[in-house]
Amino acid sequence: MTDWKSAAQAIQPELVQWRRWFHQHPGVGFAVEEAAEYIAAKLRSWDIETETGVGRTGVVGIVRGARPGPVIAVRADIDALPLQEENEHDFVSRYPGKMHACGHDGHAAIALGVAKLLAQRRRELKGTAVIIFQPAEEGQGGAAAMIADGVLRRHNVQAIVGGHVGLLAPELALGQVGICYGPMMAATCEFEAEVIGRGGHGAQPHQTVDPVVISAEVITAWQRLVSRELSPLLPGVLTVGKIEGGRTHNIIPEKVSMRGTIRYFHPEAEKVLVRRAEEVLAGICQAWNARHTFRLGTAYPPLVNDGDFTAFFAGVAAKLVGAENVKVLEYPTMGGEDMAFFLREVPGTFYFLGAGNPEKGIVHPHHHPRFDFDEDVLWLGVALLTATVWEYTQKN
C-alpha cells in the first residue's frame, strides 16, 4: 500500500485550517454557496476538473488518472444545522442561528484532503476519482438532487464510499472505524398531522369537539402500531416531536397540529408504520366527530452497505488502523442519512469514524449546541478514503 498514512498526516495542519473555516461559515440546506465557492477554488488551485451548481449548490471534483480504469466516488456532505452554537473555542460560527453540529465541516475538509492527495499522484492513478461535495443532507435530500442532476450517470460511477465522524456509535473509541454489513442507518419519513375539532369554552366541553383529547388518544394509539402490529423482530420508531394547539387554559381550541418522524429498516415495517399511521388517525377522528389532515414529508430510504465492498473497505481500514480497531457494529442506528440514495444506485459503503474524546470534553451528541469532534482524526479520514480509492482502482 502507498503510504497514505504519512501523506495524510503531512497535511493535517491544512485539514484543521479548512475544517475551522467551514465551521465559521455554516450554510443550512441548499444555501451553502459560500462553502461551495471555497471548495471550488481549492479544487481549481490543484488543477482538478470542477463542476459547480450540481444538485443546485453541490460541487464535484474529478481527478482523472493517467491510466484508464474504474470510477469510484467519495461523498462528503457539507451543510450545517439551524442551531445556535454554545461552544467557546476561537472558531465558533460567525452566523447566528447556524452551526456545524454534526461534523459536516470535518467531512468537507477530509474530502478536500482526499482530492489534494489524489491530484498529487494522478500520474500514477488508474481510473478516476469523483469527489462529491453534497448540500442539504440534513432533511432536504441533497443526495437525491445531485443524482437527479446526473452526478453518477455522467461520470459512470461504479462504486462509492463515505464516512461520518463523531459520536454516532458510542462504542467506538477515538480513531476506531465502525462498519455494518447490510443495513446501517434507518429509513426516515417526516409527517405532519392535524386534528380539527370544534372549539369552545373549557367549562362546556360537551358543546365542543376537543382536538387536544383526541390528539392524545391518537398519539397513544400510534405507539401501539410499534408494540402490537409490528413484528418485535423488526425495528421501528414512530415519534411525535412537536404538538401544538390552544392559547390559554380555559379555551378548547379548534385544532391541534403534530409533527413527527417514522423510522424503519425493512419494507414490512414501512407497510405497518407509514400506511397505518393515517388509518389510525382517521379512525379515531371519525369516532369522535373530528376531521383530520395527514401529510408525508421528506423521506430517506434505509442506508444499506454492499457486503462485498464493505469487506474490501474493512481490509483497507485494517491496514491503516489495525484489525482490532475496525469494529463491526452490533446494531445499526435509527438515525437517517441520505448517503442512502447513493448506495441505492451503486455499490459501496458508509462507515463511522470515532471522534469523541472525554479527556478534551468532547462528549456532546450530534445536533447539540456544544457538539464538537476531535480534529486529530481528520488525517485518518483522509487516509481511509484515499487508500480506498487507490486500492479499488488498482485491483479493478
N, C-alpha and C positions, 0 to 999 in steps of 0.2 A: 504493500500500500504506500502511495505517496505520503509523505509526512505532512498531512493536513493539520495535524495537531499543532506542530510548531508554526506552520504558516498562519493558522488562525490565532494562535497566542501572540504572534508578532503584531497583529492589527488590533489587539484588544483595546489599546487607548483610543483608537478611532471609533471602535464599536461603542464604547462608553460615550464618547462625544456625540455620535449620531443618535444614540438612544435618548440622551438627555435633550437634544434638540427636539426630537419628536415629542418627548414628554412635555416640553414647554409650549408646544404648538399643536394642541389636540384639535381634531376635527371630528364631528359626530356624523354618523351615517354616510351619505354620499358627499357631504360637504368637507372633503379632505383635500381641496385644491392646493393649499399651501404645502402640505406634506408631499403631494404628488409632484409639484414643481421641484421640490428639494430632491426627491428621488430621481426624477428625470435628469436633473442637472448632474447629479453624481454619475449616473449611468453613462451619460454622453461624455463626461470628462474622462471616462475609461474606454471610450470608443466602442461602446456597446450599442447595438441597434436598439432603438427605444420607441415604443408605442405609448401614446397618451390618450386619455379620453375613452379607454376601453371599459365597457360597462358603466358609462357616464364619467367616472373620475378615476378609474384604475390605471395603473402603469404596468407595462410589460417590458422586461429587458430580455433580449435574445442573444445568447452567447453561442456563436457558431464555431464548432471545432474545425480544424484544418482537414480532418478526415471525415468521410461520410459515416453515419451511424444512427443509432436510435435517438429519439427525442424524449426527454424527461423534464417535467415541470417541477418547480419548487414554488409553493404557495405561502404567502405571508399576508395576514390581514393587518390593516393599518389604521382603522378607525378607533375612536375613543368613546367615552360614555358621557351622557348629560348629568354629570355629578360634580359637586363642589369639593375640591381637594382639601384635605386636612393635614397633609404631610407638611413637614417643616424643613425639608432639605433645601439646598440652594438652587434647585432646578424645578421648582413646582410649576404647575400650569400657569401660563400668563393670561388665560382666558377664563373669567368667572363662569362657573356652572359647567365646565368641560374638563374632563380628566381622563388620562390613560390609567384606568383602574382595572385593566385585565391583561396587561403585558403586551399589547399590540405594538407599543413603542419598541419593545425589545425584538419582536418579530420583524419589524421593518428594518431595524439595524442589522439583525442577523442576515436577512435576505440581501441587504446591500453588501455585507461581507462576503457572502457566497458569490455574488456577481463579480466582485472585485478579484477574488482569488481565481475564479474560473477564467476571467478575462486575461489574467496574467499568464495562464497556462493554455490559452486557446490553441496555440500551435501544436500542442500535444493532445488536445481533446479530440475524442472521437464522438461524432454526433453533435447534438445541440441541447443546450440547457435553456429552458424558458422560465424566467423568474417573474412570478405573478405577484404584484402588489395590489391587494384587493380592498376596496372600500366596503363599508356597510355590512360587516359581519354581524354586528350587534342588533339583530332582529329585522333587518331590511332586505336580506337576501342578495347581497352584493355578488356572491359567487354565481348565483343564477344569472345575474345581469351580465357578468363577464362571459359566461358560457354562451348565452344568447347572442353576444356580440362576436362570437367566433373564436375566442382565445384558444380553445383546444383544437377545434376543427382546422383553423387557419394554419396552425403550426404542426398539425398531425401528431399531437402529444400522445405518447404511448403509455406513460406512467406518470404518477405524481406523488410527491411527498411533502409533508408539512408537519409542524410541531407547535406545541404550546408550552411556554414557560410559566412557572408559578407554583401554586399550591393546589391544583385541581385534584391531585392524588396525594393525600396527606402521608401515605406510606412511603413516598419517595423522599429520600434524603437529598441534600444539595448535590447536584450533578448526576443523579441517577436517572435512568431512562425507563419510562413506563410504556408498555405496549399491550395491545389486545389483538388476538387472532379472531377476526369477525367483528361483531358489534362492539363499539367502544363508547359512543355517546348517543343519547336518545333522540328520536323524532320529537319535535316540538310544534305545537299548534296553539296560537293565541285565539281567544274567543271573547266576545262581548255579548252581554245579555241584558235584557230589561224585563222587569215585571211591572206591568201597567195596570193599576187598580183604579180606585176612586177615593180621592182624599176627603178629609173631613176633620171634625173635632175629635180629639183624643178621648173625650168623655162619652162619645157616642159611636163607638166602633161598629155597632150593628148597622149604621147608616153608610158605612164605607166598605170598600174592598181593600184591605190593608196589604200593600205590597211588601212591607217590612216583614210581617209574619210569614207571608207566602215565600219570600226570598229565603228566609231562614229554613223553611221546610225544603226548598229546592236544594240548598247547599248541603243539607244533611243527606238528602236522597242521592245526590251526586256521589257522595262518598261510598254509598252502598254499591254503586257501579263497580268500584275497585274491590270492595270486600266481598261482594256476593254475586257479581256477574262475570268478573274477570277471573280467569284461572289463577290460583295462587302461584303457579309456576311461570306466569308471565308478568314481568314488572309493568306497572302503570301508575301514573300520578294524574290527578285532577285537582288543581289548586285554584281557589278564588283568592286573588291577591288584592283586589280592590272592590269595595262595595260602598255605594253612595246613595243616600236618599234622605229626604227630610231636612228641615231647617231649625226646628225647635222641639221642645219636649212634649207639647200637648197638641200637636197637629199631625194627623196621619197624612203622609204625602201621596201625591198622585202616582209616583213611580219610584222604583229602585233600580239602579244600574249596577252591573257587576262586570268585572274583567278578570280573566284568569288564563291559565295555561294547562294544556293536556300534553302528557309526555309518555312515550312508549317505545318499544323496540320492534315488536312483531305486528304483522298485519292483523292478526286475530284481536290484538289489544286495540288497534285503531278502530276496528268494527264495533267494538263494545263502547269505547270511551267517546269517540267523536260522534258516531251515529246516535247513540242512546242519550247523549247529553241533552240534545234538543228535545228528544221524545219525552224525557222525564220532565223537563221544564214545561213543555206544552201540556202534558197531562195534569200536572199539579195546578197550573194556572187555570186550565179548563174546570177542574174540580172546584175551584174557589172563585169562579166568575171573573177571573182576571185575563188580560191579554199579555202577549209576550213578543219580544224580538230576540233573534239569535243570529250572530254573525261570526263566521270563522275568519281569522286574520292571517297574518304571515305564518307559514308552515315550513319547517325544515324536515327533511327525511332523516332516518337514523343514519349515523355515521358508521359504516361497515368497512373495516380494513380487509384488503385482499390477503388471504393466508400465505400464498407463495411470496408475494412482495414483502410482507411483514417479516417472514423468516429471513429473507435476504437482508432487509434492513437491520434486523437483530444481529446478524453476523457482522455487519459493518460496525454497528454500535459497540459490540463486544470487543472489537479490535481497538477501539478508542478508549473505552472506559472500563473494560474488563467484563467478562461474562457475568460476574457476581453483581454487577451494577446495572444490568439490563433485567428489569423485572416484568414478568407477565402479570398484569394486574388481575387480582382475584375477581373483581367486579367492575363492570362498566359504570359510567356515571350517567345520571339522569339529566345532566346539563346538555344543551344543544350546541351545535357548531355547524356552520354552513359549508365547511370543507366537505360535508356530506354530499353536496351537489356534485363536486368534482369527482368524488370517489364512486358516484353512480355512473359516471361516464367512462372513466379509465381506471385500471387497477392501481393501487398504491397503498400508502399507509399514513396514519396520523399518530403522533407519539406525544407523550408528556415528558417534559424535562424539569426535574425537581429544582426549584429555585427559592425555596423558603430557607430562612436562617434565623433560628431563635436567638442566637448569640448576638445578632445585629438588630434584633427587634423586628425582623421581617416575618410576621406571623399572621397578618390580617388577610382575610379571604378575598378572592376576586370580587369585584364590584363594591368594595368597601372604600370609603373616602380616604383611608390610610393604607390602601393596598400598595405594595412595593414588591420587588423581587431582587435577589442578589445578582448584581451585574457581573460577578465572577463567572457566571455560566454563559455569557454572551459568546465568548470564543468557542466554547464547546458546541453551542448551537450551530455556529458556522462550520466547525469541523465535521459534525454529524451530517449536515446536509450536503456539504461539498464532497465529502467522501462517498456519500450515497450516489450522487450524480456521477462521479468519476467511475466508480466500480460498476454501476449499471451500464454506462455507455461502453466500458471496456469489455464486458462479458457478453453483451448482446450484439 
